Amino acid sequence: MSRVGKYPVPVPAGVQVALQGRTIVAKGKNGELKLDLTDEVEVEVEASQVAVKPRRDDRRSRTMWGTTRSLINGMVTGVSTGFTKSMEITGTGYRAAVQGKDLVLNLGYSHEVRYPIPAGITIVCERPTAIKVSGADKQRVGQVAAEIRAYRGPEPYKGKGVRYTDEQILRKEGKKK
């Protein structure tokens, strides 16, 4: 019995969930998200909740049961409230700014790094050292944040680089004399 899959997904007010063939569509104030369903699960859409059930009693169906429920829950949360990843930049002269449809990063290289902001994602820089990535799709928000972090990840000696706000960096001791 799946501990995740057995609970139905609650649908908040202002969100419409519809089943179109083998695709589930969630619409809300933050946009519209679609998910193609696998053949291993059945989805029932009621008025205020979505229930997921396995079609067969084999290992693959039980695996996809909890996974599908979790993906649908992420879609419903994304179109109603959205997802946000906060990042910090540490280092002398390191900064970020949004210029048009690009995020411009100065990360200690001889050139500035320009990251084109994808559709459906919003990037805001409250301070030159703080970046906030937000959007409706949880996977895309995390992917964009990971791509920005990959330009200059945090290093263990001085902690310089781009890191998530809630990330703990394991610091190393420098060389001894």
C-alpha positions in Angstrom: 0.0 0.0 0.0 1.5 3.4 -1.0 1.6 5.8 1.9 1.7 8.7 -0.5 -0.6 7.5 -3.2 -3.6 6.5 -1.0 -4.4 10.1 0.0 -6.4 12.2 -2.5 -5.0 15.5 -3.8 -7.1 18.4 -2.4 -8.0 21.0 -5.1 -8.2 24.5 -3.6 -10.7 27.1 -4.8 -9.8 28.9 -8.0 -8.1 25.8 -9.5 -9.7 23.6 -12.2 -8.5 20.1 -12.8 -9.7 18.3 -15.9 -8.9 14.9 -17.4 -8.5 14.9 -21.2 -7.8 11.4 -22.4 -4.5 10.3 -20.8 -3.6 13.9 -19.9 -4.5 15.8 -16.7 -4.7 19.6 -17.0 -4.6 22.0 -14.0 -5.5 25.6 -14.5 -5.2 28.4 -11.9 -4.1 32.0 -11.4 -0.4 31.1 -12.1 -1.2 29.5 -15.5 -1.8 26.0 -16.8 0.2 22.8 -16.4 -0.3 19.4 -18.2 0.8 15.9 -17.2 0.8 12.9 -19.4 -0.4 9.8 -17.4 1.2 6.4 -17.6 -0.8 3.2 -18.3 -0.1 1.9 -14.8 -2.5 4.3 -13.0 -6.1 5.5 -13.1 -7.0 9.0 -12.1 -10.5 10.1 -10.9 -11.3 13.8 -10.8 -14.1 14.8 -8.3 -15.3 18.3 -7.4 -12.6 19.2 -4.8 -10.1 16.3 -5.0 -8.2 14.1 -7.4 -7.8 10.4 -6.5 -5.0 8.2 -8.0 -5.3 4.3 -8.1 -3.0 1.6 -9.5 -4.5 -0.4 -12.4 -2.7 -3.7 -11.5 -1.0 -5.0 -8.4 2.5 -5.3 -9.7 5.6 -3.4 -8.6 5.7 -0.8 -11.5 2.0 0.2 -10.9 2.6 0.7 -7.2 5.7 2.7 -7.9 3.9 5.0 -10.4 0.9 5.3 -8.0 2.8 7.5 -5.4 4.8 9.2 -8.1 1.8 10.3 -10.1 0.0 11.5 -7.0 3.0 13.6 -6.0 3.3 15.1 -9.5 -0.4 16.0 -9.6 -0.1 17.6 -6.1 2.9 19.6 -7.4 0.8 20.8 -10.4 -2.1 21.9 -8.2 0.2 23.7 -5.8 2.1 25.3 -8.6 -1.0 26.8 -10.4 -2.5 28.0 -7.1 0.5 29.4 -5.1 3.6 28.7 -7.2 7.1 27.7 -6.2 10.1 29.8 -5.3 13.8 29.2 -4.9 15.9 31.8 -3.1 19.7 32.1 -3.9 22.5 34.2 -2.5 25.7 35.3 -4.1 28.8 35.6 -1.9 32.1 37.0 -3.0 33.8 40.4 -3.6 32.4 42.0 -6.7 29.9 39.2 -7.4 26.5 40.5 -8.3 23.4 39.8 -10.3 20.9 42.0 -12.2 17.9 41.4 -14.5 18.2 43.3 -17.8 15.2 42.8 -20.1 14.8 39.0 -20.6 18.3 38.1 -19.3 19.8 37.6 -15.9 23.3 39.2 -15.9 25.7 37.7 -13.5 29.2 39.0 -12.5 30.9 36.0 -10.9 34.6 36.9 -11.0 35.2 35.8 -14.6 36.7 38.1 -17.2 33.2 38.5 -18.7 29.7 38.7 -17.5 27.5 35.7 -17.7 24.1 36.2 -19.4 21.4 33.7 -18.6 18.2 33.9 -20.8 15.1 33.7 -18.6 12.9 30.9 -19.9 9.1 31.3 -20.5 7.0 30.6 -17.4 9.8 31.5 -15.0 10.2 34.9 -13.1 13.5 36.0 -11.8 13.8 38.9 -9.3 16.9 40.5 -7.8 15.9 42.3 -4.6 19.5 43.1 -3.8 22.6 42.7 -6.1 23.5 39.6 -4.1 20.0 37.9 -3.9 18.2 36.1 -6.6 14.6 34.7 -6.4 13.5 32.2 -9.0 9.7 31.6 -9.1 7.2 29.9 -11.3 4.3 27.4 -11.5 6.3 24.3 -12.5 8.3 22.9 -9.6 10.7 21.0 -11.8 11.5 24.0 -14.0 12.0 26.3 -11.1 14.5 23.9 -9.6 16.3 23.3 -12.9 16.7 27.0 -13.6 18.0 27.6 -10.1 20.5 24.7 -10.5 21.7 26.1 -13.9 22.3 29.5 -12.3 24.2 27.8 -9.4 26.3 25.8 -11.8 27.9 28.9 -13.2 29.9 29.3 -10.0 29.0 26.9 -7.2 30.0 27.6 -3.6 33.6 26.7 -2.9 34.6 25.2 0.5 37.4 27.5 1.6 36.0 31.0 1.5 32.3 30.1 0.6 32.4 32.3 -2.5 29.9 31.5 -5.3 26.2 31.1 -5.8 24.3 29.1 -3.2 20.7 28.4 -2.2 19.6 30.5 0.8 18.9 27.4 3.0 22.1 25.5 1.9 24.8 24.8 4.4 28.3 24.8 2.9 30.8 22.5 4.5 33.8 24.7 5.1 37.4 23.4 5.0 40.4 24.6 6.8 43.1 26.3 4.7 46.7 25.1 4.5 48.8 25.4 7.6 52.2 27.1 7.9 
